[in-house]
């Protein structure tokens, strides 16, 4: 019954409200920034390679946000979309990423403008720009609570489930005991990293994310090359199904548009309000630098990693079915081309994806707990919280996939319903900052930001 209720709310959110909000907002921001997501690609690369004078660098902040974005959803989520929504869902995932990249630029720039000073460096996110700029503490706390439930509970339980589900392909898998054993091991590893604080999380993700991302894309390319003759028919199927409006409107709830948007949003999170929590931690000379860096994160996640999963599955010749939905379809696709190595590779990839997702998610939760309490919690509180967070990871490995997907989608939708209108209201300050950045670059300067240069009416910790 709980799953039915959550599923009904989920369908209402993604059938109407979020589609309009995300697409309209993304197009608006794309036009307002004069297509900066594409026009300033060189600046994105320049910003991400810039070294920090101490504190968290742009690259490290990118890796934390990418760790959360690039997760089990890039494998299991894409597979689910293909099996339930069809090949056309890939096209709509691309669209939501391309449009959403401008939203990522705006929200991460705002996070930098309104970031706070702390004992361990700077921090911030939507809760902070809501409270500082809109003077609405209640809405900021509601957003923080939603983020904690979304990432600390919904997404982390789902990541744990997705990881253990990949082991179902092996003969030793027992539905009663294996999920518990895997959940215990994963929970223990997460607890160890959490007890080392944010520094250990950043170090772990900065190392693991690039390694796993590159390896995953290379294997995907290998599979596509080995099945290169099927590539034209795959592209034809993507575009044919994406624009089969009779099928789409005949059953919109299960259409490629619905699954493409849901899995695209779940994967790249542009406009959700999660990545700004990592963006705010970077030590940069101008807020727009980190906004541009987050555009890269959206492209890495959806255009590269999600597409890698989609193409290696579609080119394999294995027909997607509802029964294969999730990890089994990806494993079957790799087995078809690479034999016994395929399932092993996906298992290793899922372990790395799930682990970095869990750490990236809990980094966000830490920042929202600090916001709610208005201070950094004491050691006892954090220890209890880390124990609870680890137990949630354990619980997720044993629950139902449908319930977890629906719960994660609804919670994420709640965050988006708050964040998108807020960044729409505050976008004028991000756009002014972008113009200031471009003006300084045009003059041959290294952009340095001052709040007075954009007539910012709010008092901020930095940029005075």
C-alpha positions as a Markdown table, in Angstrom:
| # | Residue | x | y | z |
|---|---|---|---|---|
| 1 | Unk | 0.0 | 0.0 | 0.0 |
| 2 | Unk | 2.9 | 2.4 | 0.9 |
| 3 | Unk | 4.5 | 1.7 | -2.5 |
| 4 | Unk | 1.1 | 2.4 | -4.3 |
| 5 | Unk | 0.7 | 5.7 | -2.5 |
| 6 | Unk | 4.3 | 6.8 | -3.3 |
| 7 | Unk | 3.9 | 5.6 | -6.9 |
| 8 | Unk | 0.8 | 7.7 | -7.4 |
| 9 | Unk | 2.5 | 10.8 | -6.1 |
| 10 | Unk | 5.5 | 10.0 | -8.2 |
| 11 | Unk | 3.4 | 9.8 | -11.4 |
| 12 | Unk | 1.7 | 13.1 | -10.7 |
| 13 | Unk | 5.0 | 14.9 | -10.1 |
| 14 | Unk | 6.8 | 13.6 | -13.2 |
| 15 | Unk | 3.8 | 13.5 | -15.6 |
| 16 | Unk | 3.1 | 17.2 | -15.3 |
| 17 | Unk | 4.8 | 19.4 | -12.7 |
| 18 | Unk | 8.5 | 18.6 | -12.9 |
| 19 | Unk | 8.5 | 18.3 | -16.7 |
| 20 | Unk | 7.2 | 21.8 | -17.0 |
| 21 | Unk | 9.4 | 23.2 | -14.2 |
| 22 | Unk | 12.7 | 21.6 | -15.4 |
| 23 | Unk | 12.2 | 22.2 | -19.1 |
| 24 | Unk | 10.9 | 25.7 | -18.8 |
| 25 | Unk | 13.5 | 26.7 | -16.2 |
| 26 | Unk | 16.4 | 25.1 | -18.2 |
| 27 | Unk | 15.4 | 26.9 | -21.4 |
| 28 | Unk | 15.0 | 30.2 | -19.5 |
| 29 | Unk | 18.4 | 29.9 | -17.9 |
| 30 | Unk | 20.0 | 28.8 | -21.2 |
| 31 | Unk | 18.7 | 32.0 | -22.9 |
| 32 | Unk | 19.5 | 34.3 | -20.0 |
| 33 | Unk | 23.1 | 33.0 | -19.9 |
| 34 | Unk | 23.3 | 33.3 | -23.7 |
| 35 | Unk | 24.0 | 29.5 | -24.1 |
| 36 | Unk | 27.0 | 29.7 | -21.7 |
| 37 | Unk | 26.9 | 26.0 | -21.1 |
| 38 | Unk | 28.2 | 25.5 | -24.7 |
| 39 | Unk | 29.7 | 28.9 | -25.5 |
| 40 | Unk | 32.1 | 28.8 | -22.5 |
| 41 | Unk | 33.3 | 25.2 | -22.8 |
| 42 | Unk | 37.0 | 26.3 | -22.9 |
| 43 | Unk | 36.4 | 28.3 | -19.7 |
| 44 | Unk | 34.9 | 25.2 | -18.1 |
| 45 | Unk | 38.2 | 23.3 | -18.8 |
| 46 | Unk | 40.3 | 26.2 | -17.6 |
| 47 | Unk | 38.3 | 26.5 | -14.3 |
| 48 | Unk | 38.5 | 22.8 | -13.4 |
| 49 | Unk | 42.3 | 22.7 | -13.9 |
| 50 | Unk | 42.9 | 25.8 | -11.8 |
| 51 | Unk | 44.8 | 25.1 | -8.6 |
| 52 | Unk | 43.6 | 26.2 | -5.2 |
| 53 | Unk | 45.7 | 28.2 | -2.7 |
| 54 | Unk | 44.6 | 25.8 | 0.1 |
| 55 | Unk | 41.2 | 24.4 | 0.9 |
| 56 | Unk | 39.1 | 22.4 | -1.5 |
| 57 | Unk | 40.0 | 22.9 | -5.2 |
| 58 | Unk | 37.5 | 23.2 | -8.1 |
| 59 | Unk | 38.5 | 19.7 | -9.2 |
| 60 | Unk | 37.9 | 18.2 | -5.8 |
| 61 | Unk | 34.5 | 19.9 | -5.5 |
| 62 | Unk | 33.7 | 18.6 | -9.0 |
| 63 | Unk | 34.7 | 15.1 | -8.0 |
| 64 | Unk | 32.4 | 15.2 | -4.9 |
| 65 | Unk | 29.4 | 16.3 | -6.9 |
| 66 | Unk | 30.3 | 13.9 | -9.7 |
| 67 | Unk | 30.6 | 11.1 | -7.1 |
| 68 | Unk | 27.0 | 11.7 | -6.1 |
| 69 | Unk | 25.8 | 12.1 | -9.7 |
| 70 | Unk | 27.8 | 9.3 | -11.2 |
| 71 | Unk | 26.4 | 6.3 | -9.3 |
| 72 | Unk | 24.5 | 3.1 | -9.6 |
| 73 | Unk | 21.7 | 5.1 | -11.4 |
| 74 | Unk | 24.1 | 5.4 | -14.4 |
| 75 | Unk | 24.0 | 1.6 | -14.7 |
| 76 | Unk | 20.8 | 0.3 | -13.2 |
| 77 | Unk | 18.8 | 3.5 | -13.8 |
| 78 | Unk | 19.7 | 3.6 | -17.5 |
| 79 | Unk | 19.0 | -0.1 | -17.9 |
| 80 | Unk | 15.6 | 0.3 | -16.2 |
| 81 | Unk | 14.7 | 3.2 | -18.6 |
| 82 | Unk | 15.7 | 1.1 | -21.6 |
| 83 | Unk | 13.7 | -2.0 | -20.4 |
| 84 | Unk | 10.6 | -0.1 | -19.3 |
| 85 | Unk | 10.6 | 3.0 | -21.5 |
| 86 | Unk | 12.4 | 1.8 | -24.6 |
| 87 | Unk | 15.4 | 3.1 | -26.6 |
| 88 | Unk | 13.8 | 6.5 | -27.1 |
| 89 | Unk | 14.3 | 7.3 | -23.4 |
| 90 | Unk | 18.0 | 7.8 | -24.2 |
| 91 | Unk | 17.2 | 10.8 | -26.3 |
| 92 | Unk | 15.1 | 12.4 | -23.5 |
| 93 | Unk | 17.9 | 11.8 | -21.0 |
| 94 | Unk | 20.2 | 13.8 | -23.4 |
| 95 | Unk | 17.6 | 16.6 | -23.6 |
| 96 | Unk | 17.2 | 16.9 | -19.9 |
| 97 | Unk | 21.0 | 17.1 | -19.4 |
| 98 | Unk | 21.5 | 19.7 | -22.2 |
| 99 | Unk | 18.7 | 21.9 | -20.9 |
| 100 | Unk | 19.5 | 21.3 | -17.3 |
| 101 | Unk | 23.2 | 22.3 | -17.6 |
| 102 | Unk | 22.2 | 26.0 | -17.5 |
| 103 | Unk | 20.3 | 25.3 | -14.3 |
| 104 | Unk | 23.4 | 23.7 | -12.8 |
| 105 | Unk | 25.4 | 26.8 | -13.8 |
| 106 | Unk | 23.0 | 29.1 | -12.0 |
| 107 | Unk | 22.5 | 27.1 | -8.8 |
| 108 | Unk | 26.2 | 26.5 | -8.3 |
| 109 | Unk | 27.2 | 30.1 | -8.9 |
| 110 | Unk | 24.6 | 31.2 | -6.3 |
| 111 | Unk | 26.0 | 28.6 | -3.9 |
| 112 | Unk | 29.4 | 30.2 | -4.3 |
| 113 | Unk | 28.1 | 33.8 | -3.9 |
| 114 | Unk | 26.2 | 33.0 | -0.7 |
| 115 | Unk | 28.7 | 30.5 | 0.9 |
| 116 | Unk | 29.7 | 30.7 | 4.5 |
| 117 | Unk | 33.0 | 30.6 | 6.4 |
| 118 | Unk | 33.6 | 27.6 | 8.6 |
| 119 | Unk | 36.3 | 26.0 | 10.7 |
| 120 | Unk | 37.3 | 23.7 | 7.9 |
| 121 | Unk | 36.9 | 26.1 | 5.0 |
| 122 | Unk | 33.8 | 27.3 | 3.2 |
| 123 | Unk | 30.4 | 25.6 | 2.8 |
| 124 | Unk | 26.9 | 26.4 | 1.5 |
| 125 | Unk | 24.2 | 25.3 | -0.8 |
| 126 | Unk | 20.5 | 26.0 | -1.5 |
| 127 | Unk | 19.5 | 26.2 | 2.2 |
| 128 | Unk | 22.1 | 29.0 | 2.7 |
| 129 | Unk | 21.1 | 31.1 | -0.3 |
| 130 | Unk | 17.4 | 30.6 | 0.6 |
| 131 | Unk | 18.0 | 31.9 | 4.1 |
| 132 | Unk | 20.4 | 34.7 | 3.2 |
| 133 | Unk | 18.8 | 36.1 | 0.1 |
| 134 | Unk | 15.1 | 35.3 | 0.6 |
| 135 | Unk | 15.3 | 35.7 | 4.4 |
| 136 | Unk | 13.2 | 32.5 | 4.8 |
| 137 | Unk | 14.6 | 30.3 | 7.5 |
| 138 | Unk | 11.5 | 27.9 | 7.5 |
| 139 | Unk | 11.8 | 27.1 | 3.8 |
| 140 | Unk | 15.6 | 26.7 | 4.1 |
| 141 | Unk | 15.1 | 24.1 | 6.9 |
| 142 | Unk | 12.4 | 22.3 | 4.9 |
| 143 | Unk | 14.8 | 22.0 | 2.0 |
| 144 | Unk | 17.6 | 20.8 | 4.3 |
| 145 | Unk | 15.3 | 18.1 | 5.8 |
| 146 | Unk | 14.2 | 17.0 | 2.3 |
| 147 | Unk | 17.9 | 16.8 | 1.2 |
| 148 | Unk | 18.8 | 14.7 | 4.2 |
| 149 | Unk | 15.9 | 12.3 | 3.5 |
| 150 | Unk | 16.6 | 12.2 | -0.2 |
| 151 | Unk | 20.4 | 11.6 | -0.1 |
| 152 | Unk | 20.9 | 10.2 | 3.4 |
| 153 | Unk | 17.9 | 7.8 | 3.2 |
| 154 | Unk | 16.3 | 7.4 | -0.3 |
| 155 | Unk | 19.4 | 7.5 | -2.6 |
| 156 | Unk | 21.7 | 5.7 | -0.2 |
| 157 | Unk | 19.2 | 2.8 | 0.4 |
| 158 | Unk | 18.8 | 2.6 | -3.4 |
| 159 | Unk | 22.5 | 2.6 | -4.1 |
| 160 | Unk | 22.9 | -0.2 | -1.5 |
| 161 | Unk | 20.1 | -2.3 | -3.1 |
| 162 | Unk | 21.5 | -1.7 | -6.6 |
| 163 | Unk | 24.9 | -2.9 | -5.6 |
| 164 | Unk | 23.8 | -6.1 | -4.0 |
| 165 | Unk | 21.5 | -6.8 | -6.9 |
| 166 | Unk | 24.5 | -7.2 | -9.3 |
| 167 | Unk | 25.5 | -10.3 | -7.3 |
| 168 | Unk | 22.3 | -12.1 | -8.2 |
| 169 | Unk | 24.0 | -13.2 | -11.5 |
| 170 | Unk | 26.4 | -15.4 | -9.5 |
| 171 | Unk | 25.7 | -19.0 | -8.3 |
| 172 | Unk | 26.6 | -18.2 | -4.7 |
| 173 | Unk | 23.8 | -15.6 | -4.4 |
| 174 | Unk | 21.1 | -16.4 | -1.8 |
| 175 | Unk | 18.2 | -14.0 | -1.7 |
| 176 | Unk | 17.9 | -14.4 | 2.1 |
| 177 | Unk | 21.6 | -14.0 | 3.2 |
| 178 | Unk | 23.7 | -12.4 | 0.4 |
| 179 | Unk | 22.0 | -9.0 | 0.5 |
| 180 | Unk | 22.6 | -8.8 | 4.3 |
| 181 | Unk | 26.2 | -9.8 | 4.0 |
| 182 | Unk | 26.9 | -7.3 | 1.2 |
| 183 | Unk | 25.0 | -4.6 | 3.1 |
| 184 | Unk | 27.1 | -5.2 | 6.3 |
| 185 | Unk | 30.4 | -4.9 | 4.4 |
| 186 | Unk | 29.3 | -1.8 | 2.6 |
| 187 | Unk | 27.9 | -0.2 | 5.8 |
| 188 | Unk | 31.2 | -0.9 | 7.6 |
| 189 | Unk | 33.3 | 0.7 | 4.8 |
| 190 | Unk | 31.0 | 3.8 | 4.8 |
| 191 | Unk | 31.3 | 4.1 | 8.5 |
| 192 | Unk | 35.1 | 4.0 | 8.4 |
| 193 | Unk | 35.2 | 6.8 | 5.8 |
| 194 | Unk | 32.6 | 8.9 | 7.7 |
| 195 | Unk | 34.6 | 8.7 | 10.9 |
| 196 | Unk | 37.5 | 10.3 | 9.0 |
| 197 | Unk | 35.5 | 13.4 | 8.3 |
| 198 | Unk | 35.0 | 15.4 | 5.1 |
| 199 | Unk | 38.7 | 15.3 | 4.3 |
| 200 | Unk | 38.7 | 11.5 | 3.9 |
| 201 | Unk | 35.5 | 11.7 | 1.8 |
| 202 | Unk | 37.0 | 14.2 | -0.6 |
| 203 | Unk | 40.3 | 12.2 | -0.9 |
| 204 | Unk | 38.4 | 9.0 | -1.6 |
| 205 | Unk | 36.1 | 10.4 | -4.2 |
| 206 | Unk | 38.9 | 12.5 | -5.9 |
| 207 | Unk | 40.8 | 9.2 | -6.5 |
| 208 | Unk | 38.0 | 6.8 | -7.3 |
| 209 | Unk | 35.7 | 8.8 | -9.5 |
| 210 | Unk | 38.2 | 9.5 | -12.3 |
| 211 | Unk | 39.5 | 5.9 | -12.3 |
| 212 | Unk | 36.1 | 4.3 | -12.4 |
| 213 | Unk | 34.7 | 6.8 | -14.9 |
| 214 | Unk | 37.5 | 6.3 | -17.4 |
| 215 | Unk | 37.5 | 2.5 | -17.1 |
| 216 | Unk | 33.8 | 2.3 | -17.5 |
| 217 | Unk | 33.7 | 4.5 | -20.7 |
| 218 | Unk | 36.7 | 2.6 | -22.2 |
| 219 | Unk | 34.9 | -0.8 | -21.8 |
| 220 | Unk | 31.7 | 0.7 | -23.2 |
| 221 | Unk | 33.6 | 2.0 | -26.2 |
| 222 | Unk | 35.2 | -1.5 | -26.7 |
| 223 | Unk | 31.7 | -3.1 | -26.8 |
| 224 | Unk | 30.4 | -0.5 | -29.2 |
| 225 | Unk | 33.4 | -1.1 | -31.5 |
| 226 | Unk | 33.0 | -4.8 | -31.4 |
| 227 | Unk | 29.4 | -4.4 | -32.4 |
| 228 | Unk | 29.9 | -1.4 | -34.7 |
| 229 | Unk | 27.6 | -2.8 | -37.4 |
| 230 | Unk | 24.6 | -2.5 | -35.2 |
| 231 | Unk | 25.2 | 1.2 | -34.4 |
| 232 | Unk | 23.2 | 2.7 | -37.3 |
| 233 | Unk | 20.1 | 0.7 | -36.3 |
| 234 | Unk | 20.5 | 1.7 | -32.6 |
| 235 | Unk | 20.5 | 5.4 | -33.5 |
| 236 | Unk | 17.5 | 4.9 | -35.8 |
| 237 | Unk | 15.6 | 3.2 | -32.9 |
| 238 | Unk | 16.5 | 6.0 | -30.4 |
| 239 | Unk | 15.1 | 8.7 | -32.6 |
| 240 | Unk | 12.2 | 6.7 | -34.0 |
| 241 | Unk | 10.9 | 5.8 | -30.5 |
| 242 | Unk | 11.7 | 9.2 | -29.1 |
| 243 | Unk | 9.2 | 10.8 | -31.5 |
| 244 | Unk | 6.6 | 8.1 | -31.6 |
| 245 | Unk | 4.0 | 10.4 | -30.2 |
| 246 | Unk | 1.1 | 8.0 | -30.6 |
| 247 | Unk | 2.9 | 5.5 | -28.2 |
| 248 | Unk | 4.0 | 8.3 | -25.9 |
| 249 | Unk | 0.6 | 9.9 | -25.4 |
| 250 | Unk | -1.1 | 6.5 | -25.4 |
| 251 | Unk | 0.6 | 5.6 | -22.1 |
| 252 | Unk | 2.6 | 8.6 | -20.9 |
| 253 | Unk | 3.3 | 7.2 | -17.4 |
| 254 | Unk | 5.3 | 4.3 | -19.0 |
| 255 | Unk | 6.6 | 6.2 | -22.0 |
| 256 | Unk | 10.2 | 6.9 | -23.1 |
| 257 | Unk | 9.7 | 10.6 | -22.2 |
| 258 | Unk | 8.7 | 9.8 | -18.6 |
| 259 | Unk | 11.6 | 7.4 | -18.1 |
| 260 | Unk | 14.1 | 9.6 | -19.9 |
| 261 | Unk | 13.3 | 12.6 | -17.7 |
| 262 | Unk | 13.1 | 10.6 | -14.4 |
| 263 | Unk | 16.3 | 8.7 | -14.9 |
| 264 | Unk | 18.0 | 11.8 | -16.5 |
| 265 | Unk | 17.1 | 13.9 | -13.5 |
| 266 | Unk | 18.0 | 11.2 | -11.0 |
| 267 | Unk | 21.4 | 10.8 | -12.8 |
| 268 | Unk | 22.5 | 14.4 | -13.4 |
| 269 | Unk | 20.5 | 16.2 | -10.7 |
| 270 | Unk | 20.7 | 19.6 | -12.5 |
| 271 | Unk | 18.2 | 21.9 | -10.7 |
| 272 | Unk | 17.6 | 19.6 | -7.8 |
| 273 | Unk | 19.9 | 21.6 | -5.5 |
| 274 | Unk | 22.3 | 18.9 | -4.5 |
| 275 | Unk | 25.5 | 19.7 | -6.4 |
| 276 | Unk | 25.6 | 23.3 | -5.0 |
| 277 | Unk | 26.5 | 21.9 | -1.6 |
| 278 | Unk | 29.7 | 20.6 | -3.1 |
| 279 | Unk | 30.2 | 23.7 | -5.3 |
| 280 | Unk | 30.2 | 26.0 | -2.3 |
| 281 | Unk | 33.1 | 24.2 | -0.7 |
| 282 | Unk | 35.6 | 25.1 | -3.5 |
| 283 | Unk | 38.1 | 27.9 | -2.9 |
| 284 | Unk | 37.9 | 30.0 | -6.1 |
| 285 | Unk | 38.5 | 33.6 | -7.0 |
| 286 | Unk | 35.1 | 34.0 | -8.8 |
| 287 | Unk | 31.8 | 32.2 | -8.2 |
| 288 | Unk | 31.2 | 31.6 | -11.9 |
| 289 | Unk | 34.2 | 29.4 | -12.1 |
| 290 | Unk | 32.5 | 26.8 | -10.0 |
| 291 | Unk | 29.3 | 27.2 | -11.9 |
| 292 | Unk | 31.1 | 26.4 | -15.1 |
| 293 | Unk | 32.7 | 23.4 | -13.5 |
| 294 | Unk | 29.3 | 22.0 | -12.5 |
| 295 | Unk | 28.2 | 22.2 | -16.1 |
| 296 | Unk | 31.0 | 19.8 | -16.9 |
| 297 | Unk | 29.7 | 17.4 | -14.2 |
| 298 | Unk | 26.3 | 17.3 | -15.8 |
| 299 | Unk | 27.9 | 16.4 | -19.2 |
| 300 | Unk | 30.2 | 13.9 | -17.7 |
| 301 | Unk | 27.3 | 12.2 | -16.0 |
| 302 | Unk | 24.7 | 12.0 | -18.7 |
| 303 | Unk | 26.3 | 12.6 | -22.0 |
| 304 | Unk | 29.3 | 10.4 | -21.2 |
| 305 | Unk | 28.5 | 7.8 | -18.5 |
| 306 | Unk | 24.8 | 7.3 | -19.1 |
| 307 | Unk | 25.3 | 7.1 | -22.8 |
| 308 | Unk | 28.1 | 4.6 | -22.3 |
| 309 | Unk | 25.7 | 2.3 | -20.5 |
| 310 | Unk | 22.9 | 2.8 | -23.0 |
| 311 | Unk | 25.1 | 2.1 | -26.1 |
| 312 | Unk | 26.9 | -0.9 | -24.7 |
| 313 | Unk | 23.5 | -2.4 | -23.9 |
| 314 | Unk | 21.7 | -1.5 | -27.1 |
| 315 | Unk | 24.7 | -2.6 | -29.3 |
| 316 | Unk | 24.9 | -6.0 | -27.7 |
| 317 | Unk | 21.9 | -7.4 | -29.4 |
| 318 | Unk | 20.3 | -8.4 | -26.2 |
| 319 | Unk | 16.6 | -7.5 | -26.2 |
| 320 | Unk | 15.5 | -5.4 | -23.2 |
| 321 | Unk | 12.5 | -6.8 | -21.3 |
| 322 | Unk | 10.8 | -6.0 | -18.1 |
| 323 | Unk | 12.2 | -9.1 | -16.5 |
| 324 | Unk | 15.8 | -8.0 | -17.3 |
| 325 | Unk | 15.1 | -4.5 | -15.9 |
| 326 | Unk | 18.1 | -3.2 | -13.8 |
| 327 | Unk | 21.5 | -4.8 | -13.4 |
| 328 | Unk | 20.6 | -8.1 | -15.1 |
| 329 | Unk | 20.2 | -6.4 | -18.5 |
| 330 | Unk | 23.6 | -4.7 | -18.3 |
| 331 | Unk | 25.2 | -8.0 | -17.2 |
| 332 | Unk | 23.5 | -9.9 | -20.0 |
| 333 | Unk | 24.6 | -7.3 | -22.6 |
| 334 | Unk | 28.3 | -7.5 | -21.4 |
| 335 | Unk | 28.2 | -11.3 | -21.2 |
| 336 | Unk | 27.0 | -11.4 | -24.8 |
| 337 | Unk | 30.1 | -9.5 | -26.0 |
| 338 | Unk | 32.8 | -10.1 | -23.4 |
| 339 | Unk | 31.8 | -13.5 | -22.0 |
| 340 | Unk | 32.6 | -14.2 | -18.4 |
| 341 | Unk | 34.5 | -11.0 | -17.9 |
| 342 | Unk | 31.3 | -8.9 | -18.5 |
| 343 | Unk | 29.5 | -9.6 | -15.2 |
| 344 | Unk | 32.7 | -9.4 | -13.2 |
| 345 | Unk | 33.5 | -5.9 | -14.7 |
| 346 | Unk | 29.9 | -4.7 | -13.9 |
| 347 | Unk | 30.2 | -5.9 | -10.4 |
| 348 | Unk | 33.5 | -4.1 | -9.8 |
| 349 | Unk | 32.0 | -0.9 | -11.5 |
| 350 | Unk | 28.9 | -1.1 | -9.3 |
| 351 | Unk | 31.0 | -1.4 | -6.1 |
| 352 | Unk | 33.0 | 1.7 | -7.0 |
| 353 | Unk | 29.9 | 3.6 | -8.3 |
| 354 | Unk | 27.9 | 2.7 | -5.2 |
| 355 | Unk | 30.6 | 3.5 | -2.7 |
| 356 | Unk | 31.4 | 6.9 | -4.1 |
| 357 | Unk | 27.7 | 7.7 | -4.4 |
| 358 | Unk | 27.2 | 6.9 | -0.8 |
| 359 | Unk | 30.1 | 9.1 | 0.3 |
| 360 | Unk | 29.1 | 12.0 | -2.0 |
| 361 | Unk | 25.5 | 11.9 | -0.7 |
| 362 | Unk | 26.5 | 11.9 | 2.9 |
| 363 | Unk | 28.9 | 14.9 | 2.3 |
| 364 | Unk | 25.7 | 16.8 | 1.3 |
| 365 | Unk | 23.9 | 15.6 | 4.4 |
| 366 | Unk | 26.7 | 16.8 | 6.6 |
| 367 | Unk | 26.3 | 20.4 | 5.3 |
| 368 | Unk | 22.5 | 20.4 | 5.8 |
| 369 | Unk | 22.8 | 19.1 | 9.4 |
| 370 | Unk | 25.2 | 22.0 | 10.1 |
| 371 | Unk | 22.6 | 24.4 | 8.5 |
| 372 | Unk | 19.7 | 23.1 | 10.7 |
| 373 | Unk | 21.8 | 23.2 | 13.9 |
| 374 | Unk | 23.5 | 26.5 | 13.0 |
| 375 | Unk | 26.8 | 25.0 | 14.1 |
| 376 | Unk | 29.1 | 22.1 | 13.6 |
| 377 | Unk | 27.7 | 19.2 | 15.7 |
| 378 | Unk | 29.7 | 17.7 | 18.5 |
| 379 | Unk | 31.6 | 14.4 | 18.3 |
| 380 | Unk | 28.9 | 12.4 | 20.1 |
| 381 | Unk | 26.1 | 13.6 | 17.8 |
| 382 | Unk | 28.2 | 12.9 | 14.7 |
| 383 | Unk | 29.1 | 9.4 | 15.9 |
| 384 | Unk | 25.4 | 8.6 | 16.4 |
| 385 | Unk | 24.5 | 10.1 | 13.0 |
| 386 | Unk | 27.3 | 8.1 | 11.3 |
| 387 | Unk | 26.0 | 4.8 | 12.9 |
| 388 | Unk | 22.4 | 5.6 | 11.7 |
| 389 | Unk | 23.7 | 6.5 | 8.2 |
| 390 | Unk | 25.5 | 3.2 | 8.0 |
| 391 | Unk | 22.5 | 1.2 | 9.3 |
| 392 | Unk | 20.4 | 2.8 | 6.6 |
| 393 | Unk | 22.9 | 1.5 | 4.0 |
| 394 | Unk | 22.5 | -1.9 | 5.5 |
| 395 | Unk | 18.6 | -1.7 | 5.4 |
| 396 | Unk | 18.6 | -0.6 | 1.8 |
| 397 | Unk | 20.3 | -3.8 | 0.6 |
| 398 | Unk | 17.3 | -5.8 | 1.8 |
| 399 | Unk | 14.3 | -3.8 | 0.6 |
| 400 | Unk | 12.1 | -3.8 | -2.6 |
| 401 | Unk | 13.5 | -2.1 | -5.7 |
| 402 | Unk | 10.2 | -0.6 | -6.8 |
| 403 | Unk | 9.6 | 1.0 | -3.4 |
| 404 | Unk | 13.2 | 2.4 | -3.3 |
| 405 | Unk | 13.0 | 3.9 | -6.8 |
| 406 | Unk | 9.7 | 5.5 | -6.2 |
| 407 | Unk | 10.7 | 6.9 | -2.8 |
| 408 | Unk | 13.9 | 8.3 | -4.2 |
| 409 | Unk | 12.1 | 9.9 | -7.1 |
| 410 | Unk | 9.4 | 11.6 | -4.9 |
| 411 | Unk | 12.0 | 13.0 | -2.4 |
| 412 | Unk | 14.1 | 14.3 | -5.2 |
| 413 | Unk | 11.1 | 15.9 | -6.8 |
| 414 | Unk | 10.3 | 17.7 | -3.5 |
| 415 | Unk | 13.8 | 19.2 | -3.5 |
| 416 | Unk | 13.4 | 20.3 | -7.1 |
| 417 | Unk | 10.0 | 22.0 | -6.4 |
| 418 | Unk | 11.7 | 24.3 | -3.9 |
| 419 | Unk | 15.1 | 24.8 | -5.6 |
| 420 | Unk | 14.0 | 25.7 | -9.1 |
| 421 | Unk | 11.6 | 28.6 | -8.2 |
| 422 | Unk | 14.3 | 29.9 | -5.8 |
| 423 | Unk | 17.1 | 30.0 | -8.4 |
| 424 | Unk | 14.6 | 31.5 | -10.8 |
| 425 | Unk | 14.0 | 34.4 | -8.3 |
| 426 | Unk | 17.8 | 34.8 | -7.6 |
| 427 | Unk | 19.1 | 34.1 | -11.1 |
| 428 | Unk | 19.6 | 37.8 | -11.8 |
| 429 | Unk | 22.6 | 37.8 | -9.4 |
| 430 | Unk | 24.1 | 34.8 | -11.0 |
| 431 | Unk | 23.6 | 36.3 | -14.5 |
| 432 | Unk | 25.3 | 39.6 | -13.3 |
| 433 | Unk | 28.2 | 37.5 | -11.9 |
| 434 | Unk | 28.5 | 35.7 | -15.3 |
| 435 | Unk | 28.7 | 39.1 | -17.1 |
| 436 | Unk | 31.3 | 40.3 | -14.7 |
| 437 | Unk | 33.3 | 37.2 | -15.2 |
| 438 | Unk | 33.2 | 37.5 | -19.0 |
| 439 | Unk | 34.0 | 41.2 | -18.9 |
| 440 | Unk | 37.2 | 40.5 | -16.9 |
| 441 | Unk | 38.2 | 37.6 | -19.1 |
| 442 | Unk | 37.7 | 39.8 | -22.2 |
| 443 | Unk | 40.0 | 42.4 | -20.6 |
| 444 | Unk | 42.7 | 39.7 | -20.2 |
| 445 | Unk | 42.3 | 39.5 | -16.4 |
| 446 | Unk | 42.1 | 36.6 | -14.0 |
| 447 | Unk | 38.5 | 37.1 | -12.8 |
| 448 | Unk | 38.2 | 38.2 | -9.2 |
| 449 | Unk | 34.8 | 38.7 | -7.7 |
| 450 | Unk | 33.5 | 41.5 | -5.4 |
| 451 | Unk | 29.9 | 41.6 | -4.3 |
| 452 | Unk | 29.7 | 45.3 | -4.9 |
| 453 | Unk | 30.5 | 44.8 | -8.6 |
| 454 | Unk | 27.1 | 43.2 | -9.2 |
| 455 | Unk | 25.2 | 45.5 | -6.7 |
| 456 | Unk | 24.5 | 42.5 | -4.5 |
| 457 | Unk | 22.0 | 43.7 | -1.8 |
| 458 | Unk | 22.7 | 40.9 | 0.7 |
| 459 | Unk | 25.4 | 40.6 | 3.2 |
| 460 | Unk | 27.7 | 37.7 | 2.5 |
| 461 | Unk | 30.7 | 36.1 | 4.3 |
| 462 | Unk | 32.9 | 36.3 | 1.2 |
| 463 | Unk | 33.4 | 38.7 | -1.7 |
| 464 | Unk | 33.2 | 41.9 | 0.3 |
